[in-house]
Amino acid sequence: MSEALAQVGRTARARADTALRRFLGTETGSAAVLFAAAVAALAWVNLDNGSYLRVWHTTLAIRVGDAGIQMDLQEWVNSGLMTFFFLVIGLEARREFDLGEFRERSRVVLPMLAGLGGMLGAIGIYLAFNAGGQSAHGWGTAMSTDTAFALGVLAVVGKKVPERLRGFILTVVVVDDLLALLVIATVYTDEVVWQKFWIAVALFVAIAVGVQLRLRLGLLFFGLGVASWVAMFSSGVDPLVVGLAGGLLFCATQASRSNLEEATDRFRGFREQPTPALLREASVALNASVSTNDRLQQLYHPWTSYVVVPLFALANAGIHLDGQFILDSFRSPITLGILLGYLVGKPVGVVGTCWVLTKLTRGRLRPPVGWAAVGGGGAITGVGFTVSLLIASLAFHNTDLERAKFGILCAAVFSSLITWAWFAVVARMPKYTRIRLLLGGSEMIVDLADPVDPERDHIRGPADAPVTLLEYGDYECPYCGQAEDSVRELLAEIGDLRYVWRHLPLEDVHPRARLAAEAAEAAGAQGAFWEMHRKLFEHQDALTPKDLRLYAEELGLDGERVLQELRDRTWADRVAADVDSADESDVAGTPTFFVNGVRHTGAYDLQSLLRAVREARGRAALPSRR
């Protein structure tokens, strides 16, 4: 399927690849590939252990003169390619701070502390089994949740869980990754060559300064990043920290309408005169309309999810299994500490921290979802894999390493089954109880800056409906035409829904859109706004003044009056007011939907809108405790 076809049915924000949904979609989609890679590693080791070891212990050296780096293939994957994985984690963490739930800073505290609580719970159980022994040094193996596996399992076993749970769990596991990387860089680093360490820091500071100055020197930044990685590796500190810190540098922003309009003008100039100079200007303008954070995620995220992490699993998940090994492993404090740390310590730590903070703050800090969802989310944090295997390879050797890997794999399987069972039980509860336990009473962050005004806005449906679906649209936009069909079906299916239309004519690409919007307002002055609204969508390719007068007359209106008001620009200010309100809410494209003031970032087919509206209706029925 082409890129253009793949975008059909998605909102502008989703098409711009800036929504959390895209990150989650890639992570959940890659879980199957990751699982297959782990199974392939197990099969390879048990069929031909010798070839597995030979391949991954093959030495690869890169030298320039007398200087160079030499590692085996497994180490190149673990310390080299995985740097890009942590780069993506850093990018996503920064995006959550800039555009997601973290933009309201008070919401950062609870998931951060929940992530920390889960880690401490798992570490505590591991040390309870291993205290006083040499294996106690491996406590870091039991603390980190795997992002791809956890979100993938949650998508499969919890298809009806609230969307916000996935965002909450993503926040928790990002905290896991941040702290785990700090542990790797400190606890599991034997000796630091400080001169090279500070060289790595200086190179990284140069990148940070360039980013702050908004210099567009991608190749230079990449070169400095590689140099910083080499210096950090030579210092003895795991260079993965360079990737994570690098991702945190790049802020995420919404595409602004002014930048998009400039990009359109530049591209139009190139279309008229396709010269290399105009091509460069158009490329620069297009890049400027999308944040560097989003561009880097677009570039690296699929590669890390579908290539790097599965390759890591193939290189690290291989364990030679037999009956005696399994029996000995279940007697080993290493395996039991990791297994129970993940199955008990992580869920109890995450859920317990959320509960204690909610009680201590009297509800000021609370999970964004209900307690049943928090419980299921806590269970899924027991899926440790990528970072756990990475730390295990640093903390253990030989048989101990094999037992640690076995505990990590068993914990992933059992946590997945527990999560499935948990949500299966919740799904069988009475409807109102299930909604209350899944959604909770936490307030959503309102994205709509200009509230609905019954005196000004065009509204269909009951005035006291529990859910309001607001759309910013353009009568000449083909995506809005597709969305209109979904909206009509939605209104027909749900009686207690209030629908609001606001104009956002994109004149740089749709030259007749503003005139059509003013025609709708002129028809509204004669009591036929929604009739004209429908006519305009039925004839999106014919919106000349003559056409608009004809549509008015077909509706039994005074066509000459409509035409005169178009000439006089009678309704220009009314349309401009809607456009200004769109700018206040960072709406740059059409169609853009808001459900009870919260931006809808998913598809706009009937089923996606229906799910969003039903979830909002369920949440509206619950008492707010904020």
LOMAR-211837 format. One line per 8 residues: for each residue z, x, y of C-alpha. Coordinates in nm, 2 decimals. Layout:
Z/X/Y | ...
END
This chain:
0.00/0.00/0.00 | -0.09/0.14/0.34 | 0.17/0.21/0.61 | 0.04/-0.08/0.82 | 0.07/-0.33/0.54 | 0.41/-0.21/0.44 | 0.53/-0.30/0.79 | 0.43/-0.66/0.77
0.73/-0.89/0.79 | 0.97/-0.65/0.95 | 1.13/-0.66/1.29 | 1.04/-0.40/1.55 | 1.36/-0.21/1.50 | 1.30/-0.19/1.13 | 0.93/-0.09/1.18 | 1.06/0.19/1.40
1.27/0.32/1.11 | 1.59/0.32/1.32 | 1.79/0.07/1.12 | 2.07/0.14/0.88 | 1.87/-0.06/0.63 | 1.61/0.21/0.60 | 1.86/0.47/0.51 | 2.03/0.25/0.26
1.69/0.16/0.11 | 1.60/0.52/0.06 | 1.94/0.60/-0.09 | 1.94/0.31/-0.33 | 1.58/0.36/-0.43 | 1.65/0.73/-0.51 | 1.95/0.64/-0.73 | 1.72/0.56/-1.03
1.54/0.90/-0.99 | 1.88/1.07/-0.97 | 2.00/0.90/-1.28 | 1.68/0.99/-1.46 | 1.72/1.35/-1.36 | 2.08/1.36/-1.49 | 1.97/1.21/-1.82 | 1.68/1.46/-1.84
1.92/1.75/-1.79 | 2.15/1.62/-2.07 | 1.85/1.58/-2.30 | 1.71/1.92/-2.22 | 2.04/2.10/-2.28 | 2.10/1.93/-2.61 | 1.75/1.98/-2.74 | 1.70/2.34/-2.62
2.00/2.49/-2.45 | 1.85/2.84/-2.44 | 1.54/2.74/-2.24 | 1.76/2.54/-2.00 | 1.97/2.84/-1.92 | 1.68/3.08/-1.90 | 1.50/2.86/-1.65 | 1.79/2.80/-1.41
1.92/3.16/-1.44 | 1.58/3.30/-1.35 | 1.62/3.54/-1.06 | 1.42/3.48/-0.74 | 1.44/3.74/-0.45 | 1.30/3.72/-0.10 | 1.28/4.06/0.07 | 1.16/4.20/0.40
1.18/4.58/0.38 | 1.52/4.68/0.26 | 1.68/4.34/0.35 | 1.66/4.03/0.14 | 1.84/3.76/-0.06 | 1.85/3.74/-0.43 | 1.98/3.44/-0.63 | 1.90/3.26/-0.95
1.71/2.93/-0.93 | 2.02/2.72/-0.97 | 2.18/2.89/-0.67 | 1.86/2.85/-0.46 | 1.88/2.48/-0.53 | 2.26/2.45/-0.47 | 2.28/2.66/-0.15 | 1.92/2.65/-0.03
1.75/2.31/-0.09 | 2.08/2.12/-0.06 | 2.11/2.24/0.30 | 1.84/1.98/0.38 | 2.05/1.71/0.20 | 2.34/1.79/0.43 | 2.11/1.79/0.73 | 2.02/1.43/0.65
2.39/1.34/0.60 | 2.46/1.49/0.95 | 2.17/1.30/1.10 | 2.28/0.97/0.96 | 2.64/1.03/1.07 | 2.52/1.10/1.42 | 2.31/0.79/1.42 | 2.61/0.58/1.32
2.80/0.72/1.62 | 2.52/0.65/1.86 | 2.37/0.32/1.74 | 2.58/0.18/1.45 | 2.94/0.05/1.40 | 3.08/0.38/1.54 | 2.94/0.32/1.89 | 3.25/0.11/1.93
3.49/0.40/1.89 | 3.79/0.20/1.77 | 3.59/0.12/1.46 | 3.57/0.48/1.36 | 3.94/0.52/1.28 | 3.98/0.29/0.97 | 3.68/0.41/0.76 | 3.76/0.77/0.85
4.12/0.74/0.73 | 4.01/0.53/0.43 | 3.78/0.81/0.33 | 4.06/1.06/0.38 | 4.30/0.84/0.18 | 4.06/0.81/-0.11 | 4.02/1.19/-0.12 | 4.39/1.25/-0.11
4.45/0.99/-0.38 | 4.20/1.15/-0.61 | 4.33/1.50/-0.54 | 4.69/1.39/-0.60 | 4.61/1.26/-0.94 | 4.40/1.57/-1.03 | 4.69/1.80/-0.93 | 4.94/1.58/-1.13
4.74/1.68/-1.44 | 4.67/2.04/-1.35 | 4.97/2.15/-1.14 | 5.09/2.50/-1.23 | 4.77/2.60/-1.42 | 4.47/2.80/-1.32 | 4.26/2.48/-1.32 | 4.46/2.35/-1.02
4.22/2.55/-0.81 | 3.95/2.30/-0.89 | 4.11/2.01/-0.70 | 3.81/1.98/-0.48 | 3.60/1.86/-0.77 | 3.77/1.52/-0.77 | 3.74/1.42/-0.41 | 3.39/1.34/-0.30
3.17/1.03/-0.36 | 2.80/1.06/-0.42 | 2.61/0.88/-0.15 | 2.29/0.80/-0.34 | 2.46/0.70/-0.67 | 2.72/0.49/-0.50 | 2.49/0.29/-0.28 | 2.23/0.26/-0.56
2.49/0.12/-0.80 | 2.62/-0.11/-0.52 | 2.27/-0.25/-0.46 | 2.22/-0.32/-0.83 | 2.56/-0.46/-0.93 | 2.65/-0.62/-0.60 | 2.33/-0.79/-0.48 | 2.52/-1.07/-0.30
2.78/-0.84/-0.13 | 2.78/-0.84/0.25 | 2.54/-0.60/0.42 | 2.83/-0.46/0.63 | 3.00/-0.34/0.31 | 2.72/-0.10/0.25 | 2.75/0.03/0.60 | 3.13/0.06/0.55
3.09/0.25/0.23 | 2.83/0.48/0.38 | 3.08/0.56/0.65 | 3.35/0.64/0.39 | 3.12/0.87/0.19 | 2.99/1.05/0.50 | 3.36/1.13/0.58 | 3.38/1.25/0.21
3.08/1.48/0.26 | 3.20/1.62/0.59 | 3.55/1.71/0.45 | 3.41/1.83/0.12 | 3.18/2.07/0.30 | 3.47/2.20/0.51 | 3.66/2.26/0.18 | 3.36/2.44/0.03
3.33/2.66/0.34 | 3.70/2.75/0.34 | 3.88/2.71/0.00 | 3.58/2.81/-0.22 | 3.47/3.11/-0.01 | 3.61/3.43/-0.15 | 3.56/3.68/0.13 | 3.41/3.64/0.48
3.21/3.91/0.66 | 3.31/3.81/1.01 | 3.04/4.00/1.19 | 2.76/3.81/1.01 | 2.95/3.49/1.04 | 2.96/3.52/1.42 | 2.59/3.61/1.43 | 2.53/3.28/1.24
2.74/3.09/1.49 | 2.56/3.25/1.79 | 2.22/3.15/1.64 | 2.34/2.80/1.59 | 2.48/2.78/1.95 | 2.13/2.88/2.07 | 1.99/2.58/1.88 | 2.25/2.35/2.03
2.17/2.47/2.38 | 1.80/2.41/2.33 | 1.87/2.06/2.20 | 2.09/1.98/2.49 | 1.82/2.10/2.73 | 1.57/1.88/2.54 | 1.34/2.16/2.47 | 1.05/2.06/2.24
1.03/2.38/2.04 | 1.04/2.26/1.68 | 0.91/2.57/1.51 | 1.15/2.79/1.72 | 1.45/2.57/1.62 | 1.35/2.58/1.26 | 1.32/2.96/1.27 | 1.67/2.99/1.44
1.80/2.75/1.17 | 1.67/2.97/0.89 | 1.81/3.28/1.06 | 2.15/3.11/1.10 | 2.14/3.01/0.73 | 2.07/3.36/0.62 | 2.34/3.51/0.84 | 2.59/3.25/0.71
2.49/3.32/0.35 | 2.53/3.69/0.41 | 2.88/3.63/0.56 | 3.01/3.48/0.23 | 3.05/3.13/0.37 | 2.85/2.86/0.20 | 2.54/2.81/0.43 | 2.53/2.43/0.36
2.75/2.39/0.67 | 2.45/2.49/0.88 | 2.26/2.18/0.76 | 2.54/1.94/0.83 | 2.62/2.08/1.17 | 2.25/2.08/1.26 | 2.22/1.72/1.18 | 2.51/1.63/1.40
2.33/1.79/1.70 | 2.05/1.54/1.73 | 2.14/1.21/1.90 | 1.98/0.88/1.81 | 1.85/0.64/2.07 | 1.66/0.31/2.08 | 1.30/0.33/2.18 | 1.28/0.22/2.54
1.00/-0.01/2.66 | 0.91/0.23/2.94 | 0.85/0.51/2.69 | 0.65/0.28/2.47 | 0.43/0.16/2.76 | 0.37/0.52/2.86 | 0.27/0.61/2.50 | 0.03/0.31/2.50
-0.13/0.44/2.83 | -0.17/0.79/2.69 | -0.32/0.67/2.37 | -0.56/0.44/2.56 | -0.67/0.74/2.77 | -0.73/0.93/2.45 | -0.92/0.64/2.30 | -1.16/0.64/2.60
-1.20/1.02/2.60 | -1.10/1.18/2.27 | -1.04/1.53/2.40 | -0.79/1.79/2.26 | -0.59/1.78/2.59 | -0.56/1.40/2.59 | -0.47/1.41/2.22 | -0.18/1.64/2.30
-0.06/1.42/2.59 | -0.08/1.11/2.36 | 0.11/1.30/2.08 | 0.38/1.41/2.32 | 0.43/1.06/2.46 | 0.44/0.91/2.11 | 0.70/1.16/2.00 | 0.91/1.10/2.31
0.93/0.73/2.23 | 1.12/0.79/1.91 | 1.44/1.00/1.90 | 1.44/1.34/1.73 | 1.71/1.21/1.50 | 1.47/0.94/1.37 | 1.18/1.18/1.34 | 1.38/1.43/1.14
1.51/1.16/0.91 | 1.16/1.03/0.86 | 1.05/1.39/0.77 | 1.34/1.50/0.54 | 1.51/1.20/0.40 | 1.26/1.10/0.14 | 1.23/1.46/0.03 | 1.60/1.51/-0.01
1.65/1.17/-0.19 | 1.36/1.19/-0.42 | 1.31/1.56/-0.48 | 1.61/1.78/-0.37 | 1.90/1.58/-0.51 | 1.73/1.49/-0.84 | 1.64/1.86/-0.87 | 2.00/1.94/-0.81
2.10/1.70/-1.09 | 1.85/1.86/-1.32 | 1.99/2.21/-1.25 | 2.36/2.11/-1.27 | 2.42/1.81/-1.49 | 2.32/1.98/-1.82 | 2.61/1.97/-2.08 | 2.59/2.05/-2.45
2.75/1.75/-2.62 | 2.90/1.72/-2.96 | 3.19/1.53/-3.12 | 3.44/1.82/-3.09 | 3.35/1.89/-2.73 | 3.40/1.52/-2.63 | 3.73/1.51/-2.82 | 3.85/1.83/-2.66
3.74/1.72/-2.31 | 3.94/1.39/-2.33 | 4.24/1.61/-2.40 | 4.17/1.85/-2.12 | 4.37/1.82/-1.80 | 4.05/1.91/-1.61 | 3.85/1.62/-1.75 | 4.14/1.37/-1.73
4.23/1.48/-1.38 | 3.87/1.43/-1.25 | 3.82/1.11/-1.45 | 4.15/0.93/-1.34 | 4.12/1.08/-0.99 | 3.79/0.90/-0.95 | 3.88/0.58/-1.14 | 4.23/0.53/-0.99
4.29/0.77/-0.71 | 3.98/0.70/-0.50 | 3.99/0.32/-0.52 | 4.37/0.30/-0.46 | 4.34/0.55/-0.17 | 4.06/0.37/0.00 | 4.19/0.02/-0.04 | 4.55/0.12/0.01
4.47/0.30/0.34 | 4.28/0.00/0.47 | 4.57/-0.24/0.38 | 4.84/-0.02/0.53 | 4.65/0.03/0.86 | 4.57/-0.34/0.88 | 4.94/-0.42/0.84 | 5.07/-0.15/1.07
4.83/-0.24/1.35 | 4.87/-0.62/1.29 | 4.50/-0.66/1.24 | 4.37/-0.45/1.53 | 4.23/-0.21/1.28 | 4.08/-0.39/0.98 | 3.78/-0.36/0.74 | 3.46/-0.51/0.86
3.45/-0.72/0.54 | 3.69/-0.92/0.32 | 3.94/-0.77/0.07 | 3.73/-0.86/-0.23 | 3.44/-0.66/-0.08 | 3.68/-0.37/0.01 | 3.81/-0.37/-0.35 | 3.46/-0.35/-0.50
3.37/-0.09/-0.24 | 3.68/0.11/-0.34 | 3.57/0.10/-0.70 | 3.23/0.23/-0.62 | 3.37/0.53/-0.44 | 3.47/0.66/-0.79 | 3.10/0.75/-0.84 | 3.12/1.13/-0.77
2.82/1.34/-0.86 | 2.63/1.56/-0.62 | 2.90/1.73/-0.42 | 3.14/1.72/-0.71 | 2.90/1.91/-0.93 | 2.85/2.15/-0.65 | 3.22/2.22/-0.61 | 3.27/2.23/-0.99
3.01/2.51/-1.01 | 3.21/2.71/-0.75 | 3.56/2.64/-0.90 | 3.50/2.67/-1.27 | 3.31/2.87/-1.53 | 3.20/2.84/-1.89 | 3.39/2.58/-2.09 | 3.60/2.46/-1.80
3.28/2.40/-1.60 | 3.14/2.19/-1.89 | 3.45/1.98/-1.91 | 3.45/1.93/-1.53 | 3.09/1.81/-1.55 | 3.17/1.58/-1.83 | 3.46/1.42/-1.63 | 3.23/1.37/-1.33
2.96/1.20/-1.54 | 3.21/0.98/-1.72 | 3.37/0.88/-1.39 | 3.02/0.78/-1.25 | 2.95/0.56/-1.56 | 3.30/0.39/-1.57 | 3.31/0.33/-1.19 | 2.97/0.16/-1.21
3.09/-0.07/-1.49 | 3.42/-0.15/-1.31 | 3.23/-0.23/-0.99 | 2.99/-0.46/-1.18 | 3.28/-0.64/-1.35 | 3.46/-0.68/-1.02 | 3.18/-0.85/-0.84 | 3.10/-1.06/-1.14
3.45/-1.20/-1.13 | 3.42/-1.26/-0.75 | 3.09/-1.44/-0.80 | 3.26/-1.70/-1.02 | 3.52/-1.79/-0.76 | 3.50/-2.12/-0.57 | 3.25/-2.10/-0.28 | 3.48/-2.10/0.02
3.73/-1.86/-0.15 | 3.44/-1.63/-0.24 | 3.31/-1.63/0.12 | 3.65/-1.57/0.27 | 3.72/-1.28/0.03 | 3.38/-1.12/0.08 | 3.33/-1.16/0.46 | 3.68/-1.15/0.60
3.77/-1.23/0.96 | 3.66/-0.92/1.14 | 3.45/-0.97/1.45 | 3.10/-0.84/1.46 | 2.98/-0.61/1.74 | 2.77/-0.83/1.97 | 2.44/-0.67/2.06 | 2.30/-0.95/2.28
2.39/-0.86/2.64 | 2.28/-1.19/2.80 | 2.45/-1.49/2.62 | 2.26/-1.81/2.55 | 2.26/-2.04/2.86 | 2.19/-2.40/2.77 | 2.09/-2.46/3.13 | 1.82/-2.20/3.12
1.72/-2.11/2.77 | 1.48/-2.31/2.55 | 1.68/-2.44/2.25 | 1.60/-2.63/1.94 | 1.87/-2.77/1.71 | 2.22/-2.90/1.76 | 2.40/-2.76/2.07 | 2.72/-2.72/1.86
2.56/-2.55/1.56 | 2.78/-2.28/1.41 | 2.48/-2.03/1.40 | 2.24/-1.94/1.68 | 1.91/-1.77/1.60 | 1.76/-1.61/1.91 | 1.42/-1.46/1.92 | 1.25/-1.24/2.17
0.88/-1.29/2.12 | 0.52/-1.26/2.25 | 0.26/-1.53/2.21 | -0.02/-1.28/2.15 | 0.18/-1.07/1.89 | 0.06/-1.12/1.53 | 0.40/-1.04/1.39 | 0.55/-1.31/1.61
0.29/-1.55/1.46 | 0.40/-1.46/1.11 | 0.77/-1.50/1.21 | 0.70/-1.84/1.36 | 0.61/-1.98/1.02 | 0.94/-1.85/0.88 | 1.14/-2.00/1.17 | 0.98/-2.34/1.12
1.07/-2.34/0.75 | 1.42/-2.22/0.83 | 1.48/-2.50/1.08 | 1.35/-2.75/0.83 | 1.59/-2.62/0.56 | 1.90/-2.57/0.77 | 2.00/-2.86/0.99 | 2.30/-2.70/1.17
2.10/-2.42/1.32 | 2.04/-2.36/1.69 | 1.72/-2.17/1.77 | 1.65/-2.00/2.10 | 1.32/-1.86/2.23 | 1.30/-1.59/2.50 | 0.98/-1.44/2.64 | 0.90/-1.07/2.60
0.53/-1.03/2.67 | 0.41/-0.68/2.58 | 0.15/-0.66/2.85 | 0.04/-0.30/2.77 | -0.09/-0.42/2.43 | -0.12/-0.79/2.48 | -0.29/-0.85/2.82 | -0.27/-1.24/2.80
0.08/-1.27/2.67 | 0.25/-1.31/3.01 | 0.00/-1.57/3.11 | 0.07/-1.76/2.79 | 0.44/-1.74/2.85 | 0.40/-1.88/3.20 | 0.18/-2.16/3.05 | 0.47/-2.25/2.81
0.71/-2.27/3.10 | 0.46/-2.49/3.30 | 0.44/-2.72/3.00 | 0.82/-2.72/2.98 | 0.83/-2.85/3.33 | 0.64/-3.15/3.20 | 0.87/-3.19/2.90 | 0.65/-3.03/2.64
0.77/-2.67/2.60 | 0.80/-2.67/2.22 | 0.47/-2.85/2.18 | 0.29/-2.59/2.39 | 0.49/-2.32/2.21 | 0.34/-2.43/1.88 | -0.01/-2.46/2.03 | 0.00/-2.11/2.16
0.08/-1.97/1.82 | -0.19/-2.18/1.65 | -0.44/-2.02/1.89 | -0.32/-1.66/1.95 | -0.67/-1.53/1.98 | -0.77/-1.78/2.26 | -0.53/-1.76/2.56 | -0.75/-1.76/2.86
-0.67/-1.98/3.16 | -0.94/-2.22/3.05 | -0.79/-2.23/2.70 | -0.44/-2.29/2.83 | -0.56/-2.58/3.05 | -0.73/-2.73/2.74 | -0.42/-2.71/2.53 | -0.22/-2.88/2.80
-0.46/-3.17/2.82 | -0.46/-3.20/2.44 | -0.08/-3.25/2.46 | -0.13/-3.52/2.72 | -0.01/-3.31/3.01 | -0.16/-3.26/3.36 | -0.39/-2.97/3.28 | -0.49/-2.91/3.64
-0.12/-2.88/3.74 | -0.06/-2.62/3.47 | -0.37/-2.43/3.58 | -0.26/-2.43/3.94 | 0.09/-2.31/3.85 | -0.06/-2.03/3.66 | -0.27/-1.93/3.97 | 0.04/-1.95/4.19
0.25/-1.76/3.94 | 0.51/-2.03/3.97 | 0.69/-1.93/3.65 | 0.66/-1.55/3.69 | 1.02/-1.51/3.78 | 1.14/-1.72/3.49 | 0.95/-1.51/3.24 | 1.07/-1.19/3.42
1.43/-1.30/3.38 | 1.38/-1.31/3.00 | 1.22/-0.97/3.01 | 1.51/-0.83/3.21 | 1.76/-0.97/2.96 | 1.56/-0.80/2.68 | 1.60/-0.47/2.85 | 1.97/-0.52/2.88
1.99/-0.57/2.50 | 1.76/-0.26/2.43 | 1.49/-0.48/2.29 | 1.16/-0.29/2.30 | 0.93/-0.48/2.06 | 0.86/-0.82/1.91 | 0.97/-1.01/1.73 | 1.34/-0.92/1.77
1.60/-1.16/1.63 | 1.97/-1.20/1.70 | 2.20/-1.40/1.47 | 2.51/-1.52/1.66 | 2.45/-1.23/1.90 | 2.41/-0.96/1.63 | 2.08/-0.79/1.61 | 1.90/-0.87/1.28
1.74/-0.55/1.15 | 1.59/-0.67/0.83 | 1.26/-0.85/0.74 | 1.18/-1.18/0.90 | 1.04/-1.36/0.60 | 1.21/-1.69/0.51 | 1.45/-1.55/0.25 | 1.57/-1.26/0.47
1.64/-1.49/0.77 | 1.80/-1.75/0.54 | 2.04/-1.49/0.40 | 2.13/-1.37/0.75 | 2.19/-1.72/0.87 | 2.39/-1.83/0.57 | 2.61/-1.52/0.60 | 2.67/-1.59/0.97
2.75/-1.95/0.89 | 3.00/-1.84/0.63 | 3.16/-1.60/0.87 | 3.17/-1.86/1.15 | 3.36/-2.10/0.92 | 3.64/-1.84/0.88 | 3.93/-1.81/1.13 | 3.91/-1.50/1.35
4.21/-1.28/1.35 | 4.10/-1.04/1.62
END
